């Protein structure tokens, strides 16, 4: 493991574009991604989205594209990413109509701090910028409903077997 040059970034640091440009993958993450993903080109990573707990970048490799989700300084961001990575193998076995992230794992520095959660890029495109109307919209919303129904029928016992604690938040 490599030593991380700096701690997690604040949400504002990592999501605020510089002079109108999208965020870039933090430099301290590059060496860790190269070690975790042979053939990775982190200097060519592209920002693909942000949430409260992480910022996602598409990272090209000689083996296709991967997603690196870098935690923010939010106190729960690391725990959330760790829990998600533990759950993904279970969700891969569920009968979803959509692709789920594959080959997910955590990338840590030599002190054990989470640098990023990575997984293969899920094929497809965001529906965020597409206006759907009529039957296409109904079909899309029905697919989301089926996805959520499948997700929420995942047993708590199976989730606990994958290291996810029972929580009521």
Buried (B, 14 or more C-beta within 10 A) or exposed (E): BBEBEEEBBEBEEBBEEEEEEEBBBBEBBBBBBBEBBEEBBBEEBBBBBBBEBBBBBBBBBEEEBBBBBBBBBBEEBBBBBBBBBBBBEBBBEEEBEEEBBEEBEBBBBEEEBBBBBBBBBEEEEEEEEEEEEEEEEEEEEEEEEBBEEBEEEBEEEBBEEBEBEEEEE
